[in-house]
Amino acid sequence: MKNFKLESFDSIKEEEIEWLWKPYIPLGKLTMFAGDPSVGESFISTFLASTISTGSKFPFSDEIVESGNVIILNAEDGNADCIKKRLRLSNANFENIYTLLSVDNKKFFTLKNLSDLEDMIQEVKPKLIIIDPITSYYGEGVDTFKDSSVRAILAPVVELVSKYKVALLGIIHFNKGNDKAIYKMNGSIANMGLPRSVIYAVHSNNNDERLLIHIKSSNAELGESIAYRITDNGIEWLGIRGKINADEVISNEESNQYEIACDFILDYL
């Protein structure tokens, strides 16, 4: 073979997984964070960025995170009127959090620009990169519902963040009408298969309480679910809720939305 060679596992040195937030977000891996727009994934992602920027603690963790840099790429929210406010509410160290500005306003960064992504990593050496929503950065010509097309764009990115031990958090929306957790993410099943960790943000049955549910973990035992709510002052963390069946919560949520829609139509008529 001219371009490849075979290597025996005898010569491969075993390594331990390194963590940004154990067991939810491993370093050097892709983590997907999914939910409906109303559950506050972007709020939570900016909280995580703030935690890293200041070197503080993740929710209900005794371990202090070593401070570091974060890159936020957001295709939906404004940097000045939205993201900066969320970072302020989470007491972020703004100097350690970066966003991307185009030198040429006609060009939009996509994950196909792998060399540009590597330049970013080499320049600021981030511990975390947040891409929100990640599907907006797949680029033209990528069929987000085709497994091979999604894998072709994400696999090189996964290899790159592994090289630099950077945690990559991809935010993705839920699809409609599916109450099975494994199929709830928008687009191809590759969005579930490629990440080493998947976290869902969903509404609970307890008023305005929402839940982070860890539904996939390839490198450790699944983490416990965490309750939170969105307030005018940012994220309020409510407590640990143990292991929760994501299928049951999502099924109840879909049922509740259906009932709300029916009630609205009946009231209108």
C-alpha contacts under 8 A as a table, 3 or more apart, distances in Angstrom:
res1	aa1	res2	aa2	distance
1	M	4	F	5.67
1	M	5	K	6.50
2	K	5	K	7.90
7	E	11	S	7.28
8	S	11	S	5.82
8	S	12	I	7.22
9	F	12	I	5.02
10	D	13	K	7.94
17	I	26	P	7.13
17	I	27	L	7.54
17	I	219	N	7.15
18	E	26	P	6.10
18	E	27	L	5.49
18	E	28	G	7.87
19	W	22	K	5.42
19	W	23	P	7.28
19	W	25	I	6.32
19	W	26	P	4.30
19	W	27	L	5.04
20	L	25	I	5.57
20	L	26	P	5.50
20	L	27	L	5.57
20	L	65	V	7.74
20	L	127	K	7.74
20	L	167	A	7.02
21	W	24	Y	5.60
21	W	25	I	4.98
21	W	26	P	6.66
21	W	58	F	7.22
22	K	25	I	6.08
22	K	26	P	6.79
22	K	223	G	7.98
23	P	26	P	7.04
23	P	217	S	7.50
23	P	219	N	7.91
23	P	220	A	6.06
23	P	221	E	7.00
23	P	222	L	6.74
23	P	223	G	5.73
24	Y	197	S	6.52
24	Y	198	V	7.84
24	Y	199	I	7.43
24	Y	214	H	7.02
24	Y	217	S	7.49
24	Y	222	L	7.75
24	Y	223	G	6.42
25	I	29	K	7.95
25	I	31	T	6.23
25	I	167	A	6.97
25	I	169	L	7.96
25	I	197	S	6.67
26	P	29	K	5.81
26	P	30	L	7.80
26	P	31	T	7.57
26	P	167	A	6.22
26	P	196	R	7.87
26	P	197	S	7.64
27	L	127	K	7.71
27	L	162	S	7.68
27	L	165	K	5.37
27	L	166	V	5.34
27	L	167	A	4.35
27	L	168	L	7.79
28	G	158	V	7.77
28	G	161	V	5.08
28	G	162	S	3.96
28	G	163	K	7.04
28	G	164	Y	6.68
28	G	165	K	3.84
28	G	166	V	4.54
28	G	167	A	5.04
28	G	168	L	7.30
29	K	158	V	6.37
29	K	161	V	6.52
29	K	162	S	5.96
29	K	165	K	7.61
29	K	166	V	7.10
29	K	167	A	5.55
29	K	168	L	6.19
29	K	195	P	7.10
29	K	196	R	6.41
30	L	158	V	6.25
30	L	161	V	7.98
30	L	167	A	6.48
30	L	168	L	4.84
30	L	169	L	6.11
30	L	170	G	7.21
30	L	194	L	7.52
30	L	195	P	4.79
30	L	196	R	6.05
30	L	197	S	7.03
31	T	167	A	7.56
31	T	168	L	6.07
31	T	169	L	4.92
31	T	170	G	6.19
31	T	195	P	5.21
31	T	196	R	6.08
31	T	197	S	4.76
31	T	198	V	5.63
31	T	199	I	7.65
32	M	169	L	5.81
32	M	170	G	4.81
32	M	171	I	5.92
32	M	172	I	7.06
32	M	191	N	7.57
32	M	192	M	7.65
32	M	195	P	6.21
32	M	197	S	6.48
32	M	198	V	4.80
32	M	199	I	6.29
33	F	41	E	7.28
33	F	169	L	6.80
33	F	170	G	6.01
33	F	171	I	4.78
33	F	172	I	6.25
33	F	198	V	5.96
33	F	199	I	4.85
33	F	200	Y	5.84
33	F	201	A	7.48
34	A	41	E	7.28
34	A	171	I	5.74
34	A	172	I	4.83
34	A	173	H	5.45
34	A	174	F	6.32
34	A	185	M	6.51
34	A	198	V	7.72
34	A	199	I	6.35
34	A	200	Y	4.91
34	A	201	A	6.21
35	G	39	V	6.54
35	G	41	E	6.80
35	G	172	I	6.90
35	G	173	H	5.22
35	G	174	F	5.19
35	G	185	M	7.81
35	G	200	Y	5.74
35	G	201	A	4.95
35	G	202	V	6.15
36	D	39	V	5.83
36	D	173	H	5.58
36	D	174	F	5.45
36	D	201	A	7.63
36	D	202	V	7.35
37	P	40	G	6.43
37	P	41	E	7.22
37	P	173	H	6.89
39	V	201	A	6.23
39	V	202	V	6.17
39	V	203	H	6.74
39	V	210	R	6.91
40	G	43	F	5.04
40	G	44	I	6.31
40	G	201	A	7.74
40	G	230	I	7.04
41	E	44	I	5.12
41	E	45	S	6.09
41	E	171	I	7.27
41	E	201	A	6.82
42	S	45	S	5.00
42	S	46	T	6.21
42	S	132	D	7.45
42	S	171	I	7.95
43	F	46	T	5.36
43	F	47	F	6.30
43	F	86	R	6.51
43	F	234	G	7.21
43	F	235	I	7.02
44	I	47	F	4.92
44	I	48	L	6.25
44	I	235	I	7.08
45	S	48	L	5.06
45	S	49	A	6.23
45	S	130	I	7.22
46	T	49	A	4.87
46	T	50	S	6.05
46	T	83	I	7.41
46	T	86	R	6.44
46	T	87	L	5.76
46	T	90	S	7.54
47	F	50	S	5.02
47	F	51	T	6.16
47	F	86	R	7.68
47	F	87	L	6.77
47	F	90	S	5.59
47	F	235	I	7.60
48	L	51	T	5.07
48	L	52	I	6.41
48	L	58	F	7.38
49	A	52	I	5.32
49	A	53	S	6.11
49	A	70	V	6.09
49	A	87	L	7.87
49	A	92	A	7.53
49	A	97	I	7.25
49	A	128	L	7.50
50	S	53	S	4.95
50	S	54	T	6.29
50	S	87	L	6.19
50	S	90	S	6.01
50	S	91	N	6.52
50	S	92	A	4.18
50	S	93	N	6.60
50	S	97	I	7.97
51	T	54	T	5.53
51	T	55	G	5.88
51	T	56	S	5.30
51	T	57	K	6.45
51	T	58	F	6.70
51	T	65	V	7.56
51	T	67	S	7.86
51	T	90	S	7.84
51	T	92	A	6.98
52	I	55	G	5.07
52	I	56	S	6.75
52	I	65	V	6.44
52	I	66	E	6.96
52	I	67	S	5.09
52	I	68	G	5.69
52	I	69	N	7.08
52	I	70	V	7.40
52	I	127	K	7.88
53	S	67	S	5.32
53	S	68	G	5.42
53	S	69	N	5.94
53	S	70	V	7.00
53	S	92	A	6.12
53	S	93	N	5.31
53	S	94	F	7.48
53	S	96	N	5.32
53	S	97	I	6.66
54	T	67	S	5.41
54	T	68	G	7.62
54	T	92	A	6.31
54	T	93	N	5.62
55	G	64	I	6.52
55	G	65	V	4.91
55	G	66	E	4.85
55	G	67	S	3.74
55	G	68	G	7.17
56	S	64	I	5.19
56	S	65	V	5.43
56	S	66	E	7.48
56	S	67	S	7.45
57	K	60	F	7.87
57	K	61	S	6.16
57	K	62	D	6.87
57	K	63	E	6.16
57	K	64	I	4.79
57	K	65	V	5.85
58	F	61	S	5.53
58	F	63	E	7.80
58	F	64	I	7.72
58	F	65	V	7.63
59	P	237	W	6.96
60	F	239	G	7.58
60	F	240	I	7.68
61	S	64	I	7.88
68	G	96	N	6.61
68	G	126	P	6.50
68	G	127	K	5.96
69	N	96	N	4.64
69	N	97	I	5.72
69	N	98	Y	7.64
69	N	124	V	6.76
69	N	125	K	6.70
69	N	126	P	4.42
69	N	127	K	5.80
69	N	128	L	7.09
70	V	96	N	6.34
70	V	97	I	4.77
70	V	98	Y	6.13
70	V	126	P	4.97
70	V	127	K	6.05
70	V	128	L	4.99
70	V	129	I	5.79
70	V	130	I	7.71
71	I	97	I	5.86
71	I	98	Y	4.71
71	I	99	T	5.65
71	I	100	L	7.96
71	I	126	P	6.56
71	I	128	L	6.53
71	I	129	I	4.76
71	I	130	I	6.22
72	I	97	I	7.31
72	I	98	Y	6.15
72	I	99	T	5.12
72	I	100	L	7.64
72	I	129	I	6.00
72	I	130	I	4.83
72	I	131	I	6.23
72	I	132	D	7.88
73	L	99	T	5.93
73	L	100	L	6.57
73	L	129	I	7.74
73	L	130	I	6.06
73	L	131	I	4.84
73	L	132	D	6.17
74	N	77	D	6.18
74	N	78	G	7.93
74	N	130	I	7.91
74	N	131	I	6.01
74	N	132	D	4.68
74	N	133	P	6.74
75	A	132	D	6.27
75	A	133	P	6.70
75	A	136	S	6.69
76	E	132	D	7.42
76	E	133	P	7.66
77	D	82	C	6.12
77	D	83	I	6.70
78	G	81	D	5.53
78	G	82	C	5.32
78	G	83	I	6.32
79	N	82	C	5.84
79	N	83	I	4.93
79	N	84	K	5.88
80	A	83	I	6.45
80	A	84	K	5.52
80	A	85	K	7.58
81	D	84	K	6.64
81	D	85	K	6.73
82	C	85	K	5.38
82	C	86	R	6.41
83	I	86	R	5.12
83	I	87	L	6.19
84	K	87	L	5.11
84	K	88	R	6.15
85	K	88	R	4.99
85	K	89	L	6.22
86	R	89	L	5.13
86	R	90	S	6.41
86	R	234	G	6.78
87	L	90	S	5.09
87	L	91	N	6.33
87	L	92	A	5.28
87	L	94	F	7.72
88	R	91	N	4.96
88	R	92	A	5.72
89	L	92	A	7.71
89	L	233	N	6.01
89	L	234	G	5.65
90	S	234	G	6.75
90	S	235	I	7.85
93	N	96	N	5.86
93	N	97	I	7.19
94	F	97	I	5.37
94	F	98	Y	7.99
95	E	98	Y	7.70
102	S	105	N	5.60
102	S	107	K	6.69
102	S	108	F	7.06
102	S	109	F	7.82
104	D	107	K	5.65
105	N	108	F	7.58
109	F	113	N	6.72
109	F	137	Y	6.98
110	T	113	N	5.68
110	T	136	S	7.94
110	T	137	Y	4.46
110	T	138	Y	5.76
110	T	139	G	5.29
111	L	114	L	5.98
111	L	117	L	7.44
111	L	137	Y	5.71
111	L	138	Y	5.58
111	L	139	G	6.87
111	L	153	I	6.81
111	L	154	L	7.64
111	L	157	V	7.14
112	K	138	Y	7.02
112	K	139	G	6.75
112	K	153	I	6.60
113	N	116	D	5.35
113	N	117	L	6.41
114	L	117	L	5.04
114	L	118	E	6.23
114	L	156	P	7.78
114	L	157	V	7.04
115	S	118	E	5.02
115	S	119	D	6.17
116	D	119	D	4.96
116	D	120	M	6.32
117	L	120	M	5.12
117	L	121	I	6.38
118	E	121	I	5.07
118	E	122	Q	6.14
118	E	160	L	7.33
119	D	122	Q	5.13
119	D	123	E	6.04
120	M	123	E	5.14
120	M	124	V	6.39
120	M	125	K	7.70
121	I	124	V	5.76
121	I	125	K	4.99
121	I	126	P	6.19
121	I	164	Y	7.74
122	Q	125	K	5.44
126	P	129	I	6.84
126	P	166	V	6.60
127	K	165	K	7.61
127	K	166	V	5.14
127	K	167	A	6.10
128	L	166	V	5.72
128	L	167	A	4.71
128	L	168	L	5.86
128	L	169	L	7.26
129	I	166	V	7.25
129	I	167	A	6.31
129	I	168	L	4.93
129	I	169	L	6.11
130	I	168	L	6.17
130	I	169	L	4.84
130	I	170	G	6.06
130	I	171	I	7.52
131	I	134	I	5.07
131	I	137	Y	7.84
131	I	168	L	7.77
131	I	169	L	6.34
131	I	170	G	5.03
131	I	171	I	6.16
132	D	136	S	7.63
132	D	170	G	6.34
132	D	171	I	4.93
132	D	172	I	7.07
133	P	136	S	5.70
133	P	137	Y	7.50
133	P	170	G	6.65
133	P	171	I	4.79
133	P	172	I	5.16
133	P	173	H	7.41
134	I	137	Y	5.46
134	I	138	Y	6.93
134	I	170	G	5.16
134	I	171	I	5.63
134	I	172	I	6.08
135	T	138	Y	5.29
135	T	144	T	7.24
135	T	172	I	6.89
136	S	139	G	7.00
138	Y	142	V	6.39
138	Y	150	V	7.90
138	Y	153	I	6.60
139	G	142	V	6.21
142	V	149	S	5.75
142	V	150	V	6.77
142	V	153	I	7.75
143	D	146	K	5.37
143	D	149	S	5.72
143	D	150	V	6.88
144	T	147	D	7.72
144	T	149	S	6.95
144	T	150	V	5.90
144	T	187	G	5.15
144	T	188	S	5.90
145	F	150	V	7.61
145	F	187	G	4.36
145	F	188	S	4.14
145	F	189	I	7.82
146	K	149	S	5.38
146	K	150	V	6.34
146	K	187	G	7.59
146	K	188	S	5.42
147	D	150	V	5.38
147	D	151	R	6.13
147	D	188	S	5.31
147	D	189	I	6.44
147	D	190	A	5.32
148	S	151	R	5.13
148	S	152	A	6.02
148	S	190	A	7.98
149	S	152	A	5.17
149	S	153	I	6.70
150	V	153	I	5.42
150	V	154	L	6.14
150	V	188	S	7.03
150	V	190	A	6.46
150	V	191	N	7.48
151	R	154	L	5.10
151	R	155	A	5.42
151	R	190	A	6.39
151	R	194	L	7.51
152	A	155	A	5.85
152	A	156	P	7.36
153	I	156	P	6.57
153	I	157	V	7.20
154	L	157	V	5.14
154	L	158	V	6.13
154	L	194	L	7.95
155	A	158	V	5.10
155	A	159	E	6.28
155	A	194	L	7.73
156	P	159	E	5.02
156	P	160	L	6.20
157	V	160	L	5.01
157	V	161	V	6.33
158	V	161	V	5.40
158	V	162	S	6.16
159	E	162	S	5.12
159	E	163	K	6.31
160	L	163	K	5.11
160	L	164	Y	6.66
161	V	164	Y	5.23
161	V	165	K	5.73
161	V	166	V	4.99
161	V	167	A	6.84
161	V	168	L	7.01
162	S	165	K	5.00
162	S	166	V	6.56
163	K	166	V	7.98
172	I	185	M	6.92
172	I	186	N	6.89
173	H	185	M	6.31
173	H	186	N	5.81
174	F	184	K	5.56
174	F	185	M	4.68
174	F	186	N	5.12
175	N	178	N	7.02
175	N	184	K	5.78
175	N	185	M	5.88
175	N	186	N	4.71
175	N	187	G	7.81
176	K	184	K	7.79
177	G	254	E	7.08
178	N	181	A	7.95
178	N	183	Y	6.88
178	N	184	K	5.91
178	N	254	E	7.99
179	D	183	Y	7.89
179	D	184	K	6.83
179	D	247	D	6.37
179	D	250	I	5.56
179	D	251	S	4.75
179	D	254	E	6.76
180	K	183	Y	5.58
180	K	184	K	6.10
180	K	247	D	5.41
180	K	250	I	7.34
180	K	251	S	7.41
181	A	184	K	5.05
181	A	185	M	7.86
181	A	215	I	7.89
181	A	246	A	6.01
181	A	247	D	5.20
181	A	250	I	6.96
182	I	185	M	7.40
182	I	192	M	7.12
183	Y	186	N	7.98
183	Y	189	I	6.88
185	M	189	I	7.83
185	M	191	N	7.21
185	M	192	M	7.36
187	G	191	N	7.12
188	S	191	N	5.83
188	S	192	M	7.92
189	I	192	M	5.30
189	I	193	G	6.24
190	A	193	G	4.61
190	A	194	L	5.65
191	N	194	L	6.02
191	N	195	P	6.92
192	M	195	P	6.16
192	M	198	V	7.21
193	G	196	R	7.89
195	P	198	V	6.67
196	R	216	K	7.24
196	R	217	S	5.86
196	R	218	S	5.08
196	R	219	N	6.95
197	S	214	H	7.79
197	S	215	I	7.78
197	S	216	K	5.15
197	S	217	S	4.56
197	S	218	S	6.38
197	S	219	N	8.00
198	V	214	H	6.19
198	V	215	I	5.77
198	V	216	K	4.90
198	V	217	S	6.77
199	I	212	L	6.59
199	I	213	I	5.68
199	I	214	H	4.54
199	I	215	I	5.88
199	I	216	K	7.12
200	Y	211	L	7.87
200	Y	212	L	5.63
200	Y	213	I	5.11
200	Y	214	H	6.38
200	Y	215	I	6.99
201	A	210	R	7.02
201	A	211	L	5.56
201	A	212	L	4.64
201	A	213	I	6.39
202	V	210	R	5.68
202	V	211	L	5.33
202	V	212	L	6.70
202	V	213	I	7.75
202	V	249	V	7.65
202	V	250	I	7.25
203	H	208	D	7.49
203	H	209	E	6.52
203	H	210	R	4.43
203	H	211	L	6.18
203	H	249	V	7.85
203	H	253	E	6.89
204	S	207	N	7.43
204	S	208	D	7.62
204	S	209	E	5.76
204	S	210	R	5.15
204	S	211	L	6.22
204	S	249	V	6.83
204	S	253	E	7.71
205	N	209	E	7.51
206	N	209	E	5.51
208	D	229	R	6.40
209	E	227	A	6.49
209	E	228	Y	5.84
209	E	229	R	5.23
210	R	227	A	5.59
210	R	228	Y	5.32
210	R	229	R	5.77
211	L	225	S	6.53
211	L	226	I	5.60
211	L	227	A	4.53
211	L	228	Y	6.23
212	L	225	S	5.39
212	L	226	I	5.10
212	L	227	A	6.39
212	L	228	Y	7.89
213	I	223	G	7.98
213	I	224	E	7.16
213	I	225	S	4.69
213	I	226	I	6.91
213	I	243	K	7.99
213	I	244	I	6.97
213	I	246	A	6.73
214	H	217	S	7.49
214	H	222	L	6.05
214	H	223	G	5.77
214	H	224	E	6.86
214	H	225	S	6.42
215	I	222	L	7.00
215	I	246	A	7.00
216	K	222	L	6.69
217	S	220	A	5.81
217	S	221	E	6.44
217	S	222	L	5.62
218	S	221	E	7.99
223	G	243	K	7.63
224	E	240	I	6.75
224	E	241	R	6.73
224	E	242	G	4.72
224	E	243	K	5.13
224	E	244	I	7.76
225	S	240	I	6.02
225	S	241	R	5.23
225	S	242	G	5.34
225	S	243	K	5.82
225	S	244	I	6.47
226	I	237	W	7.74
226	I	238	L	7.51
226	I	239	G	5.88
226	I	240	I	4.66
226	I	241	R	5.65
226	I	242	G	7.59
227	A	237	W	6.25
227	A	238	L	5.17
227	A	239	G	5.37
227	A	240	I	6.25
227	A	241	R	6.54
228	Y	235	I	6.81
228	Y	236	E	5.51
228	Y	237	W	4.37
228	Y	238	L	4.96
228	Y	239	G	7.26
229	R	235	I	6.01
229	R	236	E	5.32
229	R	237	W	6.67
229	R	238	L	7.33
230	I	233	N	7.96
230	I	234	G	5.88
230	I	235	I	4.99
230	I	236	E	6.32
231	T	234	G	5.14
231	T	235	I	6.15
231	T	236	E	6.84
241	R	244	I	7.44
244	I	249	V	7.98
245	N	248	E	5.57
245	N	249	V	6.66
246	A	249	V	5.19
246	A	250	I	6.04
247	D	250	I	5.28
247	D	251	S	5.92
248	E	251	S	5.10
248	E	252	N	6.13
249	V	252	N	5.20
249	V	253	E	6.15
250	I	253	E	4.94
250	I	254	E	6.14
251	S	254	E	5.20
251	S	255	S	6.18
252	N	255	S	5.01
252	N	256	N	6.05
253	E	256	N	5.07
253	E	257	Q	6.20
254	E	257	Q	5.19
254	E	258	Y	6.25
255	S	258	Y	5.11
255	S	259	E	6.25
256	N	259	E	5.09
256	N	260	I	6.11
257	Q	260	I	5.06
257	Q	261	A	6.18
258	Y	261	A	5.17
258	Y	262	C	6.23
259	E	262	C	5.05
259	E	263	D	6.11
260	I	263	D	5.15
260	I	264	F	6.16
261	A	264	F	5.10
261	A	265	I	6.29
262	C	265	I	5.20
262	C	266	L	6.14
263	D	266	L	5.12
263	D	267	D	6.01
264	F	267	D	5.18
264	F	268	Y	6.12
265	I	268	Y	5.06
265	I	269	L	6.15
266	L	269	L	5.13
